[in-house]
Amino acid sequence: MSAGLFRPEEFRDNCGFGLIAHTSGDASHRLLQTAIESLTCMTHRGGIAADGKTGDGCGLLLQMPDQFMRTQAQECFGAQLSDRYGIGQLFLSQDNNRAQTARANMEQALTDQGLTVIGWREVPTDDSVCGEIALASLPKIEQVFIDAAGLSEIDLSTQLFVARRKAEIANESDEEFYICSLSAKVIAYKGLVMPVDLPCFYQD
């Protein structure tokens, strides 16, 4: 290697990353708004496709919005979430048969771990902010609600981890299947959109 400032072995391809938190752990919509503003400031760290609207991927990993999810469970399923529950955020195929197979495999993986599936919620989105390239591969985006009454935090975390791996293995032939998050603590909203468009795409 020639002498100089550039050392190839010291460089890695990676995206930008930001962390915003409340020191006392309080939930706050203002915190979410600040995170969205920060995300838009990192647009230069990502790629932009020729259509000018498709990004190479951005997202927000959030502390589980407990009250929001409890409200959704009540409205969508007429269910009261227990003290212990989990939420999975998934990408599924637009093909109904493949999507149903993926859901069935996901549910089987969860029930094998002693967890109860409450139901599936279609995440509301606005695809008008997507570029043509993103639209061509846009998946179904759904959340699976999981009851885990009586489990400890550690047990639930372990069982969700195992269920995730089993579901990924069961669906390995489905290239469109992807688990964005499966957790009792956090949830991930991501997509091939520009950072400024993420909160418009996800209406939650």
TILO-342086 format. One record per residue: residue number from 1; x, y, z of N, C-alpha, C, CB in turn. Coordinates in pm, 1 decimal, decimal comma. Glycine has a CB too. Layout:
SITE  resi      n.c1      n.c2      n.c3     ca.c1     ca.c2     ca.c3      c.c1      c.c2      c.c3     cb.c1     cb.c2     cb.c3
SITE   NUM         X         Y         Z         X         Y         Z         X         Y         Z         X         Y         Z
...
***
This chain:
SITE  resi      n.c1      n.c2      n.c3     ca.c1     ca.c2     ca.c3      c.c1      c.c2      c.c3     cb.c1     cb.c2     cb.c3
SITE     1      84,7    -119,0       0,0       0,0       0,0       0,0      88,0     123,7       0,0     -95,7       0,7     122,0
SITE     2      51,6     222,7     -80,5     131,6     345,2     -85,1     108,7     427,1      41,3      97,0     428,8    -210,6
SITE     3     212,0     503,7      77,8     201,4     587,0     196,9     105,2     701,5     170,9     339,5     640,7     239,1
SITE     4      42,3     751,1     276,9     -51,2     862,4     262,3    -157,7     858,8     369,5    -116,0     860,1     125,0
SITE     5    -257,9     947,1     358,2    -363,2     956,9     459,4    -467,6     846,3     445,9    -431,0    1092,1     450,3
SITE     6    -488,5     797,6     324,2    -593,6     698,0     301,5    -544,3     557,3     332,3    -643,3     705,1     157,3
SITE     7    -611,4     489,5     423,6    -581,3     350,7     457,8    -708,1     268,7     436,7    -529,1     337,7     605,5
SITE     8    -715,0     190,9     327,9    -837,7     117,0     295,7    -887,7      28,7     408,4    -815,3      32,9     174,9
SITE     9    -796,9     -30,4     486,5    -839,6    -122,6     591,9    -910,7     -52,4     706,6    -720,6    -197,7     645,4
SITE    10    -903,4      80,1     712,7    -967,3     153,9     820,6   -1108,5     200,5     784,2    -882,3     273,0     858,2
SITE    11   -1150,0     176,7     661,0   -1279,5     225,5     615,6   -1379,5     111,6     599,6   -1264,4     300,5     484,1
SITE    12   -1503,9     139,1     638,1   -1611,9      41,9     626,0   -1733,1     112,9     565,6   -1646,9     -22,4     765,1
SITE    13   -1808,7      40,9     482,8   -1934,0      96,6     432,5   -2036,2      90,7     544,9   -1984,6      19,3     305,8
SITE    14   -2094,7     202,2     578,5   -2200,6     201,8     678,9   -2285,4     327,3     666,1   -2141,6     191,2     820,5
SITE    15   -2400,2     322,4     727,6   -2492,3     434,3     720,1   -2474,3     524,9     841,3   -2637,3     384,7     710,6
SITE    16   -2543,6     638,1     837,8   -2542,0     726,9     953,2   -2631,1     672,3    1063,4   -2586,7     867,8     913,4
SITE    17   -2602,4     712,6    1185,1   -2677,9     662,9    1299,6   -2689,0     772,9    1403,9   -2611,2     536,7    1359,9
SITE    18   -2806,9     791,8    1457,7   -2826,9     891,9    1561,3   -2904,0     832,5    1677,8   -2900,4    1013,9    1505,2
SITE    19   -2879,3     884,1    1796,9   -2949,0     837,0    1916,7   -3000,2     957,0    1993,8   -2856,0     749,7    2005,9
SITE    20   -3129,5     956,9    2020,7   -3190,8    1063,8    2100,4   -3271,5     998,1    2211,6   -3281,8    1157,8    2011,8
SITE    21   -3250,1    1042,8    2333,7   -3319,4     983,3    2448,0   -3350,5    1088,9    2553,3   -3235,0     870,5    2509,4
SITE    22   -3450,9    1062,4    2633,0   -3483,9    1146,6    2748,2   -3409,2    1089,8    2868,0   -3639,9    1152,1    2774,5
SITE    23   -3338,1    1174,0    2940,9   -3253,6    1125,5    3050,6   -3331,0    1051,0    3158,0   -3181,1    1240,6    3113,4
SITE    24   -3459,2    1084,8    3173,8   -3539,5    1015,5    3275,8   -3624,9     904,6    3215,3   -3629,3    1115,1    3349,1
SITE    25   -3612,3     883,3    3083,0   -3685,8     775,3    3018,2   -3831,2     806,0    2989,7   -3678,5     654,7    3101,4
SITE    26   -3870,8     932,4    3001,3   -4010,7     968,5    2978,4   -4046,6     959,8    2830,1   -4038,4    1109,8    3031,0
SITE    27   -4165,1     905,3    2802,3   -4214,9     902,3    2664,3   -4255,5    1043,7    2624,6   -4335,6     803,2    2649,2
SITE    28   -4225,8    1080,6    2498,8   -4254,5    1216,9    2456,0   -4270,1    1222,9    2304,7   -4143,6    1312,5    2501,9
SITE    29   -4379,9    1283,2    2259,0   -4396,8    1301,2    2114,8   -4294,9    1401,7    2062,3   -4540,3    1347,9    2081,9
SITE    30   -4257,2    1497,4    2145,0   -4155,6    1595,4    2105,9   -4022,8    1526,0    2076,8   -4137,2    1701,6    2216,3
SITE    31   -3993,9    1421,1    2153,2   -3872,1    1343,3    2130,7   -3877,1    1276,9    1992,9   -3853,9    1236,5    2242,0
SITE    32   -3994,3    1224,2    1957,4   -4011,5    1162,5    1825,8   -3994,4    1266,4    1715,4   -4149,9    1095,4    1815,0
SITE    33   -4052,1    1384,2    1733,5   -4038,6    1489,5    1633,4   -3891,9    1530,1    1616,2   -4123,4    1611,7    1672,5
SITE    34   -3818,7    1535,8    1727,4   -3676,6    1569,6    1720,9   -3598,8    1462,5    1646,2   -3619,1    1587,9    1861,6
SITE    35   -3636,0    1335,3    1669,4   -3569,4    1224,6    1600,4   -3594,7    1232,2    1450,6   -3617,7    1089,2    1655,5
SITE    36   -3717,2    1265,9    1411,2   -3750,3    1279,5    1269,0   -3671,1    1393,8    1206,9   -3901,8    1303,0    1250,2
SITE    37   -3661,5    1505,9    1277,8   -3582,9    1618,8    1227,9   -3435,6    1580,2    1211,8   -3596,0    1739,3    1322,8
SITE    38   -3385,5    1504,5    1308,3   -3245,7    1460,6    1301,9   -3223,6    1366,9    1184,4   -3204,9    1391,4    1432,3
SITE    39   -3321,9    1279,8    1158,6   -3311,3    1186,4    1046,5   -3299,8    1261,4     914,3   -3432,4    1092,2    1043,4
SITE    40   -3378,1    1368,4     899,2   -3373,5    1443,7     774,0   -3238,2    1512,5     754,9   -3485,9    1547,5     770,8
SITE    41   -3169,8    1538,7     864,8   -3037,5    1602,4     855,7   -2929,3    1504,1     810,9   -2999,0    1662,8     990,7
SITE    42   -2964,7    1375,5     801,3   -2867,4    1273,7     762,6   -2891,5    1221,7     621,2   -2871,2    1158,3     860,8
SITE    43   -2970,7    1295,1     545,6   -3001,3    1252,6     409,2   -2874,5    1229,7     328,0   -3089,2    1356,2     340,1
SITE    44   -2773,4    1311,3     353,4   -2647,6    1300,7     277,0   -2573,5    1169,9     301,9   -2556,4    1416,7     311,4
SITE    45   -2610,6    1096,3     407,7   -2543,3     969,9     437,0   -2600,3     852,5     357,6   -2552,6     940,3     584,6
SITE    46   -2709,2     876,1     286,5   -2772,0     767,8     211,1   -2769,8     792,3      60,9   -2914,3     748,9     257,0
SITE    47   -2798,2     686,9     -13,8   -2804,0     698,0    -158,7   -2942,5     742,6    -204,1   -2767,1     564,6    -223,9
SITE    48   -2946,7     805,4    -321,5   -3072,5     849,1    -380,6   -3078,5     793,5    -522,0   -3085,7    1005,7    -380,0
SITE    49   -3187,4     724,4    -554,7   -3201,5     662,5    -686,6   -3230,3     768,0    -793,4   -3313,5     556,9    -684,7
SITE    50   -3227,7     723,5    -918,5   -3246,2     814,1   -1031,6   -3382,2     881,5   -1031,4   -3227,5     739,5   -1160,5
SITE    51   -3483,0     819,6    -966,9   -3615,4     882,3    -965,0   -3623,4     998,8    -865,9   -3721,2     778,7    -930,5
SITE    52   -3517,9    1017,5    -786,8   -3510,9    1130,5    -694,7   -3592,1    1115,6    -567,9   -3554,6    1251,4    -763,8
SITE    53   -3666,6    1004,4    -553,3   -3751,7     985,6    -435,8   -3725,2     855,0    -362,8   -3895,8     991,1    -476,2
SITE    54   -3658,9     761,8    -428,7   -3628,9     633,0    -366,0   -3493,6     640,7    -296,0   -3629,6     518,4    -471,2
SITE    55   -3493,0     612,2    -166,3   -3367,7     610,0     -92,4   -3315,6     467,8     -82,5   -3385,9     670,5      47,4
SITE    56   -3198,4     454,0     -21,8   -3143,0     319,2      -4,7   -3177,5     261,9     132,2   -2991,1     321,2     -23,4
SITE    57   -3273,0     324,9     199,5   -3321,6     273,0     326,9   -3298,0     368,5     442,0   -3256,3     141,7     357,0
SITE    58   -3403,5     400,2     515,2   -3390,9     479,1     637,8   -3499,4     431,7     733,5   -3403,0     634,1     609,4
SITE    59   -3486,3     467,0     857,3   -3586,9     421,4     952,8   -3570,0     481,8    1089,3   -3583,4     273,5     964,1
SITE    60   -3667,7     454,9    1173,3   -3664,9     497,0    1313,2   -3690,0     374,4    1401,4   -3771,3     609,0    1340,7
SITE    61   -3602,9     354,7    1498,2   -3622,1     251,0    1599,5   -3670,0     322,0    1725,2   -3489,3     167,9    1625,8
SITE    62   -3793,5     293,0    1766,1   -3857,0     365,7    1874,6   -3881,2     278,5    1996,8   -3986,9     424,2    1827,7
SITE    63   -3878,6     341,9    2113,0   -3929,2     274,8    2232,1   -4076,3     243,6    2205,8   -3910,5     363,2    2362,2
SITE    64   -4120,5     126,6    2247,4   -4258,0      84,7    2219,0   -4357,9     191,3    2266,9   -4287,9     -51,6    2286,8
SITE    65   -4439,5     245,2    2175,9   -4541,0     343,9    2215,6   -4659,1     272,0    2282,6   -4589,9     426,7    2091,5
SITE    66   -4647,2     249,4    2410,5   -4738,1     160,7    2483,0   -4884,4     200,4    2469,1   -4701,0     157,9    2628,4
SITE    67   -4916,8     325,6    2496,6   -5057,3     365,8    2492,2   -5113,6     355,7    2351,1   -5073,4     508,3    2544,5
SITE    68   -5032,4     390,2    2252,2   -5076,3     380,8    2113,3   -5107,3     236,3    2076,4   -4969,5     437,9    2019,1
SITE    69   -5019,2     144,4    2114,9   -5040,0       3,7    2080,9   -5159,3     -54,2    2155,7   -4914,4     -77,6    2111,9
SITE    70   -5179,9     -11,8    2278,1   -5297,6     -57,9    2353,3   -5426,8     -10,6    2285,6   -5292,0      -6,5    2499,8
SITE    71   -5423,5     112,1    2236,5   -5539,2     166,4    2166,0   -5565,8      89,0    2037,1   -5518,0     315,0    2135,0
SITE    72   -5457,2      58,8    1963,6   -5472,7     -15,6    1837,7   -5527,4    -156,6    1862,7   -5337,7     -24,0    1763,5
SITE    73   -5479,3    -220,8    1968,7   -5527,6    -355,8    2001,0   -5676,3    -353,6    2033,0   -5449,1    -414,7    2119,8
SITE    74   -5718,9    -250,0    2101,9   -5860,6    -237,9    2137,2   -5944,7    -212,3    2013,2   -5881,7    -125,2    2239,4
SITE    75   -5896,6    -121,2    1926,6   -5973,7     -83,7    1808,3   -5974,3    -194,3    1702,1   -5917,7      44,7    1748,7
SITE    76   -5861,0    -261,4    1686,1   -5849,7    -361,6    1579,3   -5904,0    -498,4    1618,8   -5705,6    -375,8    1537,9
SITE    77   -5883,4    -536,4    1743,5   -5917,8    -673,2    1785,6   -6014,8    -679,1    1903,2   -5792,5    -747,6    1822,1
SITE    78   -6047,1    -563,2    1960,6   -6130,3    -562,0    2080,8   -6059,7    -627,6    2197,0   -6262,5    -631,5    2054,9
SITE    79   -5925,1    -617,5    2198,6   -5844,9    -686,6    2300,1   -5775,5    -587,8    2392,9   -5741,0    -776,9    2233,5
SITE    80   -5766,4    -627,9    2518,1   -5689,4    -551,3    2616,4   -5551,7    -616,9    2627,8   -5762,8    -546,2    2756,8
SITE    81   -5447,3    -542,3    2596,4   -5313,2    -597,9    2610,3   -5279,2    -615,5    2757,5   -5209,2    -507,9    2541,3
SITE    82   -5215,4    -726,0    2790,5   -5174,4    -752,7    2928,4   -5047,1    -673,7    2960,0   -5151,6    -905,3    2950,9
SITE    83   -4996,6    -691,1    3081,1   -4873,9    -621,8    3119,9   -4756,4    -663,1    3033,4   -4842,2    -648,4    3265,6
SITE    84   -4758,9    -785,5    2983,3   -4652,5    -835,1    2895,8   -4708,8    -864,3    2757,4   -4586,8    -962,0    2955,4
SITE    85   -4653,9    -797,9    2659,5   -4694,4    -821,6    2521,2   -4577,5    -787,4    2429,3   -4820,8    -737,6    2484,2
SITE    86   -4586,6    -832,3    2306,2   -4485,7    -800,3    2206,9   -4552,2    -759,1    2077,5   -4392,1    -919,0    2183,7
SITE    87   -4476,9    -686,7    1995,6   -4525,1    -645,0    1864,6   -4418,0    -678,4    1760,8   -4559,8    -492,4    1863,0
SITE    88   -4460,9    -737,8    1650,4   -4370,0    -761,1    1538,8   -4406,9    -669,5    1423,8   -4373,6    -908,7    1494,0
SITE    89   -4307,1    -607,4    1363,2   -4328,4    -525,4    1243,8   -4265,8    -600,1    1127,1   -4266,6    -380,4    1259,6
SITE    90   -4348,2    -638,3    1027,8   -4300,4    -726,5     922,1   -4329,0    -673,4     782,5   -4362,2    -861,7     937,5
SITE    91   -4239,8    -710,6     689,1   -4263,0    -691,2     546,4   -4308,4    -825,5     490,1   -4133,6    -637,6     472,6
SITE    92   -4419,1    -824,6     416,8   -4473,2    -945,6     355,7   -4490,4    -924,7     205,4   -4608,1    -984,3     421,0
SITE    93   -4497,2   -1033,3     133,4   -4515,8   -1028,1     -11,2   -4651,8    -967,7     -45,9   -4502,7   -1168,6     -72,2
SITE    94   -4656,8    -898,5    -159,0   -4785,1    -847,6    -208,9   -4871,1    -961,1    -263,1   -4762,5    -741,9    -318,3
SITE    95   -4809,5   -1076,3    -288,8   -4885,1   -1193,9    -330,8   -4958,4   -1250,7    -209,0   -4791,1   -1301,6    -395,3
SITE    96   -5089,9   -1256,4    -215,6   -5169,6   -1294,8     -99,0   -5136,1   -1434,3     -46,6   -5316,2   -1288,2    -133,4
SITE    97   -5112,3   -1528,9    -136,7   -5081,3   -1665,2     -93,8   -4948,2   -1671,8     -20,0   -5078,6   -1759,0    -213,8
SITE    98   -4846,6   -1603,7     -74,4   -4716,0   -1602,6      -8,9   -4722,4   -1529,1     124,4   -4611,2   -1537,8     -99,6
SITE    99   -4799,4   -1421,0     127,9   -4813,7   -1345,7     252,4   -4881,5   -1430,3     359,7   -4893,7   -1217,0     228,4
SITE   100   -4985,2   -1504,7     320,3   -5056,0   -1589,3     416,8   -4966,5   -1701,5     468,2   -5182,5   -1648,2     353,4
SITE   101   -4885,1   -1758,7     380,3   -4791,0   -1862,1     423,0   -4691,8   -1805,1     523,3   -4716,6   -1921,3     302,2
SITE   102   -4642,4   -1684,7     496,6   -4547,3   -1620,0     587,4   -4611,2   -1591,3     723,0   -4494,6   -1489,8     525,6
SITE   103   -4736,0   -1545,6     721,0   -4807,0   -1520,5     847,8   -4822,0   -1650,6     926,3   -4946,7   -1457,2     821,2
SITE   104   -4860,5   -1756,9     856,3   -4880,2   -1886,3     923,1   -4750,0   -1935,9     985,0   -4934,6   -1990,7     823,8
SITE   105   -4639,6   -1920,8     911,8   -4509,2   -1962,1     965,5   -4469,2   -1878,0    1086,4   -4401,4   -1951,7     857,0
SITE   106   -4499,9   -1747,7    1079,1   -4468,8   -1659,3    1191,2   -4551,2   -1698,3    1313,4   -4495,1   -1512,0    1153,3
SITE   107   -4678,7   -1723,9    1293,6   -4765,7   -1761,9    1404,1   -4722,7   -1895,1    1464,5   -4910,8   -1769,9    1357,1
SITE   108   -4683,0   -1989,7    1379,3   -4637,5   -2119,0    1429,5   -4513,3   -2104,5    1514,7   -4610,4   -2214,1    1314,5
SITE   109   -4420,6   -2019,6    1469,8   -4297,2   -1996,4    1545,9   -4327,9   -1935,0    1682,1   -4201,7   -1904,8    1467,1
SITE   110   -4426,5   -1846,2    1685,7   -4462,7   -1780,9    1812,2   -4534,0   -1877,5    1905,9   -4551,6   -1658,8    1785,9
SITE   111   -4630,3   -1953,7    1852,9   -4703,8   -2047,8    1938,2   -4613,1   -2160,6    1987,6   -4823,5   -2106,4    1861,8
SITE   112   -4514,1   -2198,7    1907,1   -4418,0   -2300,6    1951,4   -4340,8   -2254,3    2074,8   -4320,0   -2334,4    1838,2
SITE   113   -4331,6   -2122,6    2092,4   -4262,8   -2066,3    2208,8   -4359,3   -2034,7    2323,4   -4187,8   -1940,1    2168,6
SITE   114   -4482,8   -2081,6    2309,1   -4581,0   -2061,2    2416,2   -4643,9   -1923,4    2416,3   -4516,9   -2085,0    2548,3
SITE   115   -4629,7   -1849,8    2306,0   -4685,8   -1715,7    2295,6   -4819,9   -1721,3    2221,7   -4587,1   -1620,4    2223,0
SITE   116   -4905,8   -1623,7    2247,7   -5039,1   -1620,4    2187,3   -5049,4   -1504,4    2089,5   -5148,1   -1608,9    2295,7
SITE   117   -5087,4   -1534,5    1966,0   -5106,2   -1430,0    1864,7   -5246,1   -1371,0    1880,5   -5085,8   -1486,8    1719,9
SITE   118   -5251,8   -1240,6    1903,8   -5379,8   -1171,5    1919,1   -5439,7   -1139,6    1782,7   -5362,5   -1042,4    2001,3
SITE   119   -5355,5   -1094,2    1691,0   -5405,4   -1060,8    1558,3   -5302,1    -984,6    1477,1   -5532,8    -979,6    1569,0
SITE   120   -5337,6    -957,7    1351,4   -5251,7    -885,9    1258,0   -5314,4    -752,2    1223,8   -5227,6    -968,7    1130,4
SITE   121   -5233,7    -649,9    1221,2   -5279,0    -514,4    1185,6   -5203,4    -466,5    1062,3   -5258,2    -415,1    1304,4
SITE   122   -5276,7    -420,8     961,9   -5213,6    -360,9     844,7   -5170,0    -219,3     881,3   -5310,8    -360,2     721,6
SITE   123   -5043,3    -189,7     865,9   -4990,8     -58,5     903,1   -5032,2      42,7     795,8   -4834,7     -62,7     919,7
SITE   124   -5100,9     150,0     833,3   -5144,0     248,3     733,3   -5026,3     325,1     674,7   -5243,2     346,0     795,0
SITE   125   -5020,0     330,9     541,7   -4910,2     399,7     474,0   -4965,5     485,9     360,8   -4806,6     298,0     419,4
SITE   126   -4883,1     580,3     317,4   -4916,0     665,6     203,3   -4806,9     646,2      99,5   -4929,0     817,0     245,1
SITE   127   -4833,4     564,2      -1,4   -4729,6     532,8     -98,6   -4709,8     641,7    -204,1   -4762,3     403,4    -166,2
SITE   128   -4783,8     752,1    -193,4   -4765,7     861,3    -289,1   -4630,0     929,5    -271,8   -4877,7     964,0    -273,5
SITE   129   -4566,5     908,9    -156,2   -4434,3     970,2    -133,2   -4321,5     881,2    -183,6   -4414,0     999,2      15,9
SITE   130   -4354,1     761,4    -232,5   -4252,3     667,4    -279,1   -4214,5     694,8    -425,0   -4302,1     522,9    -263,5
SITE   131   -4088,5     669,9    -456,6   -4044,0     678,2    -593,9   -4084,7     554,0    -670,7   -3893,7     697,6    -600,1
SITE   132   -4069,7     559,1    -803,4   -4110,3     446,9    -887,7   -4034,4     319,1    -852,2   -4088,5     481,2   -1034,6
SITE   133   -3906,5     332,7    -819,6   -3824,7     215,1    -788,1   -3872,2     151,2    -657,4   -3674,8     253,7    -777,9
SITE   134   -3901,4     233,6    -557,6   -3951,3     180,8    -429,6   -4088,3     116,0    -447,7   -3959,4     293,3    -323,6
SITE   135   -4173,1     176,4    -529,1   -4307,0     122,2    -551,5   -4301,3     -16,6    -615,0   -4388,0     216,7    -639,9
SITE   136   -4199,8     -38,0    -697,4   -4188,2    -166,7    -766,6   -4160,8    -281,7    -671,3   -4078,5    -160,1    -870,2
SITE   137   -4107,4    -251,5    -553,4   -4076,6    -357,8    -456,9   -4146,1    -335,2    -322,2   -3925,3    -367,1    -436,0
SITE   138   -4248,2    -250,0    -321,7   -4317,3    -217,1    -196,4   -4386,7    -340,2    -138,6   -4419,8    -104,5    -219,4
SITE   139   -4356,5    -377,9     -14,0   -4420,1    -495,4      46,8   -4550,3    -459,7     118,2   -4324,3    -561,9     145,1
SITE   140   -4622,0    -561,3     160,2   -4727,9    -540,4     259,5   -4655,3    -514,7     391,6   -4828,4    -665,8     269,2
SITE   141   -4702,2    -420,4     469,9   -4639,2    -390,9     598,5   -4743,5    -414,6     706,9   -4583,5    -243,4     603,7
SITE   142   -4715,7    -510,7     792,7   -4813,2    -549,1     894,4   -4747,1    -565,9    1031,0   -4883,8    -678,8     853,9
SITE   143   -4828,7    -553,0    1133,2   -4784,4    -575,7    1270,9   -4857,7    -695,6    1327,9   -4808,2    -450,3    1359,0
SITE   144   -4785,1    -781,1    1397,7   -4846,8    -892,6    1467,3   -4842,5    -862,1    1616,9   -4774,5   -1028,0    1434,1
SITE   145   -4958,5    -873,6    1681,3   -4971,6    -845,5    1824,4   -4966,2    -977,4    1900,9   -5104,4    -768,6    1855,1
SITE   146   -4884,1    -979,9    2005,7   -4856,1   -1104,5    2077,3   -4881,9   -1086,8    2226,4   -4710,7   -1149,7    2053,2
SITE   147   -4960,5   -1177,5    2282,6   -4985,8   -1175,1    2426,7   -4884,4   -1263,9    2497,7   -5130,6   -1221,6    2458,5
SITE   148   -4831,7   -1213,7    2608,8   -4732,4   -1290,3    2684,6   -4757,6   -1276,0    2834,1   -4589,4   -1243,9    2649,8
SITE   149   -4884,0   -1280,8    2873,7   -4921,2   -1266,2    3014,5   -4851,7   -1372,4    3099,0   -5074,2   -1275,8    3031,7
SITE   150   -4798,0   -1329,6    3211,8   -4736,4   -1423,0    3305,0   -4588,3   -1447,1    3283,4   -4806,3   -1551,2    3297,6
SITE   151   -4534,4   -1400,0    3172,2   -4390,9   -1420,5    3145,9   -4307,6   -1308,2    3206,5   -4364,4   -1429,4    2994,4
SITE   152   -4184,4   -1341,6    3242,6   -4091,6   -1238,1    3288,2   -4037,5   -1164,6    3165,7   -3974,8   -1299,7    3373,2
SITE   153   -3979,2   -1050,6    3187,8   -3921,3    -972,0    3078,6   -3812,6   -1050,1    3006,1   -3864,4    -840,4    3131,9
SITE   154   -3728,4   -1119,0    3081,8   -3619,4   -1195,8    3021,4   -3673,2   -1313,0    2941,0   -3523,2   -1246,0    3129,0
SITE   155   -3771,1   -1384,3    2996,8   -3829,3   -1498,5    2925,1   -3894,9   -1454,2    2794,3   -3932,4   -1570,4    3013,7
SITE   156   -3967,2   -1341,9    2799,4   -4033,2   -1292,6    2679,0   -3930,3   -1254,4    2573,2   -4122,6   -1172,5    2712,1
SITE   157   -3825,9   -1186,6    2614,9   -3720,7   -1147,7    2521,1   -3657,8   -1269,7    2454,6   -3613,3   -1066,0    2592,6
SITE   158   -3632,4   -1371,7    2534,4   -3572,2   -1495,7    2482,2   -3665,1   -1565,3    2384,5   -3537,2   -1590,9    2597,0
SITE   159   -3792,4   -1575,9    2420,5   -3887,7   -1647,4    2335,4   -3914,3   -1573,1    2204,6   -4018,7   -1668,8    2410,1
SITE   160   -3914,2   -1441,7    2209,4   -3930,5   -1364,3    2086,7   -3808,5   -1380,8    1995,4   -3952,7   -1215,4    2119,8
SITE   161   -3689,9   -1385,2    2055,1   -3567,7   -1403,7    1976,0   -3569,5   -1539,5    1904,7   -3442,4   -1392,4    2066,6
SITE   162   -3605,4   -1644,6    1979,1   -3609,9   -1778,6    1921,0   -3716,8   -1786,1    1812,4   -3636,9   -1884,2    2030,1
SITE   163   -3834,0   -1727,2    1840,3   -3943,2   -1728,5    1742,3   -3901,9   -1655,4    1615,0   -4070,3   -1664,1    1801,7
SITE   164   -3829,2   -1547,1    1629,9   -3783,6   -1472,1    1512,5   -3694,1   -1558,9    1424,4   -3708,2   -1344,7    1555,6
SITE   165   -3598,9   -1624,9    1485,5   -3506,4   -1707,7    1407,7   -3579,8   -1823,2    1339,7   -3394,6   -1762,2    1497,9
SITE   166   -3674,3   -1884,5    1411,4   -3748,4   -1996,5    1353,2   -3834,9   -1949,0    1237,2   -3835,6   -2065,0    1459,8
SITE   167   -3894,8   -1831,5    1250,2   -3977,4   -1777,2    1142,0   -3891,2   -1742,0    1021,3   -4054,8   -1652,9    1190,0
SITE   168   -3773,7   -1686,9    1045,5   -3683,6   -1653,3     935,6   -3639,7   -1778,9     860,4   -3560,9   -1577,6     988,3
SITE   169   -3613,5   -1884,7     933,6   -3573,5   -2010,9     870,6   -3689,7   -2070,5     792,5   -3523,5   -2111,2     976,3
SITE   170   -3809,5   -2067,3     851,6   -3927,4   -2124,1     785,7   -3962,6   -2048,2     657,8   -4046,8   -2123,0     881,1
SITE   171   -3928,4   -1919,3     654,1   -3962,8   -1836,4     538,5   -3840,9   -1802,3     452,2   -4029,5   -1708,3     585,3
SITE   172   -3733,9   -1879,9     464,9   -3610,2   -1843,5     395,3   -3624,4   -1847,2     243,1   -3498,5   -1936,1     437,7
SITE   173   -3722,1   -1920,0     189,9   -3743,1   -1923,7      45,1   -3821,4   -1802,4      -4,9   -3816,3   -2051,4       6,6
SITE   174   -3876,9   -1725,6      86,9   -3954,5   -1606,0      52,0   -3865,5   -1483,0      68,1   -4082,9   -1593,7     141,2
SITE   175   -3812,0   -1433,4     -42,1   -3718,0   -1321,4     -36,7   -3784,1   -1191,1       6,6   -3653,0   -1302,4    -171,5
SITE   176   -3914,9   -1183,6       1,1   -3985,0   -1060,9      39,2   -4017,0   -1056,4     188,8   -4113,7   -1047,6     -41,0
SITE   177   -4005,6   -1168,7     255,6   -4034,6   -1174,1     399,8   -3919,2   -1111,9     477,4   -4058,6   -1320,9     446,6
SITE   178   -3953,8   -1020,6     566,7   -3850,5    -955,8     648,0   -3911,9    -909,1     779,0   -3785,9    -836,2     572,0
SITE   179   -3843,2    -936,6     888,3   -3887,8    -891,2    1020,0   -3810,1    -765,1    1056,2   -3867,9   -1002,5    1128,5
SITE   180   -3877,2    -652,5    1053,9   -3812,0    -526,6    1091,1   -3780,1    -525,5    1239,9   -3901,2    -406,0    1054,8
SITE   181   -3874,8    -571,8    1319,6   -3855,3    -580,7    1464,1   -3955,5    -678,0    1521,8   -3869,0    -442,2    1531,4
SITE   182   -3917,7    -741,7    1630,2   -4005,7    -833,4    1703,3   -3963,9    -823,5    1848,8   -3996,4    -983,3    1648,9
SITE   183   -4037,0    -744,1    1925,1   -3988,1    -706,9    2057,5   -4102,2    -662,4    2148,2   -3884,0    -595,8    2046,3
SITE   184   -4072,5    -660,8    2277,1   -4164,3    -605,3    2375,6   -4123,1    -463,0    2412,9   -4169,0    -694,3    2500,8
SITE   185   -4006,9    -420,3    2365,9   -3951,7    -291,6    2408,1   -3942,5    -187,7    2298,0   -3817,3    -312,2    2465,2
SITE   186   -3918,1    -231,5    2174,0   -3896,2    -136,4    2065,0   -3973,7    -178,6    1940,5   -3745,9    -124,7    2032,8
SITE   187   -3986,2     -84,1    1848,6   -4047,8    -113,1    1719,0   -3976,7     -30,4    1613,4   -4201,6     -82,7    1720,2
SITE   188   -3959,6     -87,8    1494,4   -3886,2     -21,2    1386,9   -3978,8      10,8    1270,1   -3769,2    -108,6    1339,4
SITE   189   -3972,2     135,9    1227,4   -4042,4     180,2    1107,2   -3936,5     215,6    1003,9   -4137,7     302,8    1136,5
SITE   190   -3931,8     142,4     893,6   -3827,6     166,6     793,8   -3882,3     149,7     653,0   -3709,0      72,2     815,9
SITE   191   -3807,8     203,7     556,1   -3851,3     190,3     418,0   -3753,7     253,5     321,2   -3987,2     251,7     400,3
SITE   192   -3774,8     228,7     191,6   -3689,8     284,1      86,1   -3742,5     421,0      42,8   -3683,2     187,6     -35,3
SITE   193   -3756,1     508,6     140,2   -3802,9     644,5     113,6   -3696,6     743,6     159,5   -3938,7     672,1     184,9
SITE   194   -3712,2     868,2     118,7   -3622,3     971,4     166,5   -3655,1    1000,8     312,9   -3633,4    1099,8      79,4
SITE   195   -3555,3    1034,1     393,8   -3581,0    1058,4     536,7   -3693,2    1157,7     563,3   -3456,2    1108,1     602,4
SITE   196   -3701,8    1261,6     482,3   -3805,9    1362,1     504,6   -3945,8    1304,7     480,7   -3782,9    1482,8     413,4
SITE   197   -3953,2    1195,4     401,8   -4082,8    1136,7     367,7   -4125,3    1023,4     461,6   -4078,8    1085,1     226,6
SITE   198   -4036,3     977,6     547,9   -4069,4     863,8     634,5   -4193,1     888,7     719,8   -3952,3     831,6     724,5
SITE   199   -4204,1    1006,2     787,5   -4324,1    1028,5     869,1   -4450,2    1050,3     786,2   -4302,9    1147,4     959,2
SITE   200   -4434,8    1078,5     657,1   -4551,5    1089,7     568,1   -4593,4     951,0     519,7   -4520,1    1182,3     446,8
SITE   201   -4494,6     866,1     494,6   -4523,9     730,8     448,2   -4594,2     651,8     557,9   -4394,7     658,8     404,5
SITE   202   -4538,9     656,3     679,8   -4602,4     587,1     793,1   -4697,1     680,9     865,2   -4496,2     532,8     891,2
SITE   203   -4825,9     654,6     853,5   -4924,6     744,5     912,1   -4939,5     726,0    1062,9   -5058,0     723,8     845,5
SITE   204   -4883,1     620,5    1118,1   -4884,2     603,1    1263,8   -4819,4     724,0    1331,6   -4810,4     472,4    1304,1
***
